[in-house]
């Protein structure tokens, strides 16, 4: 479980989808004056150098943020996402990529708070260093994010969005996600919960969205991006998805407008495409 390092995959197609959705969530919650919390159960190191050996080994960012970096025809929400990545790259060269905590920090207000969890000891130290100047707005804990989420709910302002995106290197993570959400809906039924998952040939990955649809949330939204056909040998990730419980009512229309563009921009073969479905109260 603790061997996973997100630096190998920073900025890939899965990050593009995840961070595009995350920005929509935090900006929506920020429309009301009342403060809210952003909770990240698997925050990683928080920021990544794309010219390091980790990132260059697979260079997955080239098929993700790299394909959007110089485009001038981006839909508004994708242009917003790329503009935030450019905050890390003021000279215009794509050399760094922010993790989910920075996208959240940049789209939150002074009255909002971030609670970040990371169990991997090296990444937890890097996360602490990356946010050491953020002040009281950000709290970093080097501990299990599933337990951390449980301890925080319900949050004091009674408004929150939680991002849950484990590595899924262990198949038990699929069970942990399901049970964490089941418990979260009991403790804080009005929260917004965003789950990232990989599209793989393994049964647990294929079944997860259907299992999450059966949770007792008032509404849900499921969006997934495929960039290629599944490999014949069953190896590798051909796409990823985001499953949201209690999503903003505006999110479906926003994604309906951008997903065709994104699927075409990041496609690797004829198997590229997307899924977008929802159930509203």
NULOLUM-349939 format. One record per residue (C-alpha): residue number from 1; residue in one letter; x negated, y, z. Coordinates in pm, whole numbers, always signed. Example, Ala and Ser with C-alpha at 12.3 -4.5 7.8 and 13.67 -1.06 7.14 Angstrom:
residues 2
1  a  -1230  -450  +780
2  s  -1367  -106  +714
***
This chain:
residues 281
1  x  +0  +0  +0
2  x  -273  +245  +92
3  x  -480  +189  -223
4  x  -257  +413  -436
5  x  -400  +751  -532
6  x  -176  +981  -732
7  x  -480  +1160  -877
8  x  -497  +885  -1140
9  x  -151  +983  -1267
10  x  -120  +1357  -1194
11  x  +65  +1554  -1460
12  x  +194  +1250  -1650
13  x  +543  +1213  -1799
14  x  +682  +1098  -1463
15  x  +548  +1409  -1290
16  x  +705  +1628  -1558
17  x  +1049  +1481  -1495
18  x  +1013  +1477  -1117
19  x  +892  +1834  -1087
20  x  +1139  +1968  -1342
21  x  +1422  +1829  -1129
22  x  +1264  +1940  -801
23  x  +1242  +2301  -917
24  x  +1611  +2297  -1006
25  x  +1697  +2171  -657
26  x  +1496  +2426  -460
27  x  +1601  +2718  -677
28  x  +1966  +2620  -638
29  x  +1947  +2594  -259
30  x  +1769  +2928  -251
31  x  +2070  +3104  -399
32  x  +2235  +3122  -57
33  x  +2090  +3340  +219
34  x  +2090  +3062  +479
35  x  +1750  +2890  +516
36  x  +1684  +2528  +423
37  x  +1413  +2268  +468
38  x  +1218  +2083  +202
39  x  +1109  +1737  +321
40  x  +852  +1538  +121
41  x  +808  +1180  +243
42  x  +510  +1094  +20
43  x  +342  +1428  -44
44  x  +5  +1300  -169
45  x  -291  +1535  -170
46  x  -76  +1828  -284
47  x  -302  +1933  -573
48  x  -519  +1758  -831
49  x  -822  +1838  -1047
50  x  -762  +1707  -1397
51  x  -1130  +1702  -1489
52  x  -1231  +1461  -1211
53  x  -1315  +1094  -1262
54  x  -979  +997  -1107
55  x  -773  +1197  -1355
56  x  -995  +1134  -1657
57  x  -997  +757  -1609
58  x  -647  +730  -1754
59  x  -593  +1092  -1866
60  x  -219  +1044  -1830
61  x  -165  +1420  -1807
62  x  -233  +1447  -2180
63  x  +94  +1267  -2249
64  x  +281  +1476  -1993
65  x  +205  +1839  -1907
66  x  -59  +1840  -2182
67  x  +208  +1810  -2452
68  x  +400  +2109  -2317
69  x  +108  +2335  -2228
70  x  +79  +2533  -2553
71  x  +436  +2508  -2680
72  x  +624  +2832  -2734
73  x  +968  +2677  -2787
74  x  +1033  +2537  -2440
75  x  +1386  +2547  -2297
76  x  +1412  +2792  -2006
77  x  +1384  +2536  -1725
78  x  +1079  +2371  -1885
79  x  +921  +2713  -1941
80  x  +976  +2782  -1570
81  x  +803  +2455  -1480
82  x  +504  +2520  -1708
83  x  +473  +2877  -1574
84  x  +434  +2737  -1223
85  x  +160  +2499  -1339
86  x  -14  +2802  -1493
87  x  -38  +2954  -1144
88  x  -299  +2688  -1080
89  x  -470  +2764  -1410
90  x  -491  +3144  -1443
91  x  -758  +3128  -1715
92  x  -517  +2941  -1944
93  x  -709  +2614  -1947
94  x  -527  +2309  -1812
95  x  -768  +2188  -1543
96  x  -554  +2160  -1228
97  x  -211  +2024  -1151
98  x  +2  +2104  -844
99  x  +178  +1829  -655
100  x  +539  +1843  -540
101  x  +459  +2043  -223
102  x  +325  +2337  -421
103  x  +622  +2345  -658
104  x  +841  +2354  -347
105  x  +634  +2622  -173
106  x  +637  +2848  -478
107  x  +1016  +2826  -512
108  x  +1103  +2862  -143
109  x  +1159  +3184  +51
110  x  +1002  +3305  +374
111  x  +1290  +3173  +584
112  x  +1265  +2821  +437
113  x  +1039  +2547  +572
114  x  +835  +2256  +434
115  x  +775  +1930  +619
116  x  +518  +1715  +440
117  x  +425  +1354  +516
118  x  +138  +1148  +376
119  x  +18  +815  +517
120  x  -298  +770  +306
121  x  -576  +903  +530
122  x  -786  +1068  +257
123  x  -490  +1229  +86
124  x  -350  +1341  +422
125  x  -673  +1527  +495
126  x  -670  +1688  +150
127  x  -305  +1784  +197
128  x  -387  +1950  +528
129  x  -673  +2142  +366
130  x  -461  +2254  +73
131  x  -197  +2403  +304
132  x  -413  +2526  +590
133  x  -343  +2888  +496
134  x  +32  +2843  +452
135  x  +101  +2928  +816
136  x  +400  +2815  +1015
137  x  +614  +2766  +707
138  x  +444  +2433  +630
139  x  +395  +2139  +868
140  x  +176  +1849  +747
141  x  +183  +1512  +920
142  x  -44  +1218  +839
143  x  +217  +954  +909
144  x  +480  +733  +749
145  x  +727  +945  +557
146  x  +1021  +710  +599
147  x  +992  +735  +977
148  x  +929  +1108  +948
149  x  +1247  +1163  +749
150  x  +1451  +969  +1004
151  x  +1313  +1180  +1289
152  x  +1396  +1510  +1118
153  x  +1760  +1447  +1034
154  x  +1972  +1644  +1074
155  x  +1745  +1948  +1029
156  x  +1811  +2262  +1237
157  x  +1948  +2476  +950
158  x  +2180  +2194  +836
159  x  +2057  +2248  +481
160  x  +1779  +2038  +326
161  x  +1647  +1862  +19
162  x  +1435  +1551  +69
163  x  +1208  +1408  -199
164  x  +1137  +1037  -161
165  x  +878  +900  -404
166  x  +666  +614  -274
167  x  +418  +440  -501
168  x  +628  +121  -525
169  x  +304  -77  -533
170  x  +473  -307  -281
171  x  +815  -438  -376
172  x  +925  -370  -18
173  x  +927  +0  -107
174  x  +1251  -54  -299
175  x  +1414  -185  +18
176  x  +1261  +95  +225
177  x  +1406  +355  -10
178  x  +1754  +203  +0
179  x  +1765  +169  +378
180  x  +1610  +513  +432
181  x  +1887  +670  +226
182  x  +2157  +465  +395
183  x  +2033  +586  +732
184  x  +1989  +945  +610
185  x  +2349  +964  +491
186  x  +2462  +855  +837
187  x  +2249  +1113  +1016
188  x  +2292  +1397  +767
189  x  +2560  +1321  +505
190  x  +2548  +1669  +352
191  x  +2180  +1665  +263
192  x  +2046  +1651  -91
193  x  +1826  +1346  -148
194  x  +1608  +1302  -456
195  x  +1453  +961  -522
196  x  +1187  +907  -787
197  x  +1138  +555  -920
198  x  +931  +395  -1199
199  x  +1087  +224  -1497
200  x  +924  -117  -1500
201  x  +1022  -463  -1619
202  x  +1029  -593  -1261
203  x  +1374  -672  -1127
204  x  +1355  -442  -825
205  x  +1294  -136  -1043
206  x  +1577  -219  -1283
207  x  +1825  -279  -1001
208  x  +1745  +24  -784
209  x  +1970  +282  -960
210  x  +2271  +48  -943
211  x  +2211  -15  -574
212  x  +2188  +358  -504
213  x  +2519  +420  -680
214  x  +2689  +211  -412
215  x  +2569  +429  -124
216  x  +2841  +634  +50
217  x  +2744  +974  -88
218  x  +3005  +1224  -207
219  x  +2836  +1250  -546
220  x  +2530  +1132  -734
221  x  +2331  +1205  -1048
222  x  +2091  +975  -1232
223  x  +1845  +1095  -1494
224  x  +1572  +880  -1650
225  x  +1312  +943  -1919
226  x  +1166  +664  -2134
227  x  +859  +751  -2337
228  x  +805  +410  -2501
229  x  +931  +58  -2539
230  x  +859  -174  -2247
231  x  +538  -366  -2307
232  x  +587  -723  -2426
233  x  +359  -849  -2152
234  x  +566  -660  -1893
235  x  +272  -448  -1785
236  x  +284  -74  -1720
237  x  +543  +197  -1670
238  x  +745  +289  -1978
239  x  +940  +566  -1808
240  x  +1074  +690  -1477
241  x  +1390  +815  -1319
242  x  +1531  +1049  -1058
243  x  +1836  +948  -859
244  x  +2001  +1225  -659
245  x  +2259  +1206  -384
246  x  +2468  +1522  -334
247  x  +2310  +1705  -630
248  x  +2387  +2065  -729
249  x  +2698  +2079  -945
250  x  +2502  +2275  -1208
251  x  +2226  +2018  -1251
252  x  +2396  +1788  -1501
253  x  +2453  +2063  -1756
254  x  +2097  +2190  -1714
255  x  +1954  +1845  -1778
256  x  +2193  +1777  -2064
257  x  +2043  +2079  -2237
258  x  +1676  +1989  -2180
259  x  +1649  +1608  -2186
260  x  +1679  +1566  -2565
261  x  +1391  +1812  -2608
262  x  +1184  +1647  -2338
263  x  +1235  +1295  -2472
264  x  +1120  +1406  -2816
265  x  +826  +1607  -2686
266  x  +688  +1322  -2474
267  x  +781  +1024  -2692
268  x  +513  +767  -2763
269  x  +713  +535  -2987
270  x  +1065  +466  -3111
271  x  +1169  +341  -2768
272  x  +1173  +692  -2624
273  x  +1500  +826  -2493
274  x  +1682  +929  -2179
275  x  +1968  +841  -1948
276  x  +2191  +1102  -1784
277  x  +2495  +1007  -1579
278  x  +2676  +1135  -1275
279  x  +2965  +1084  -1039
280  x  +3107  +1393  -874
281  x  +3342  +1414  -579
***
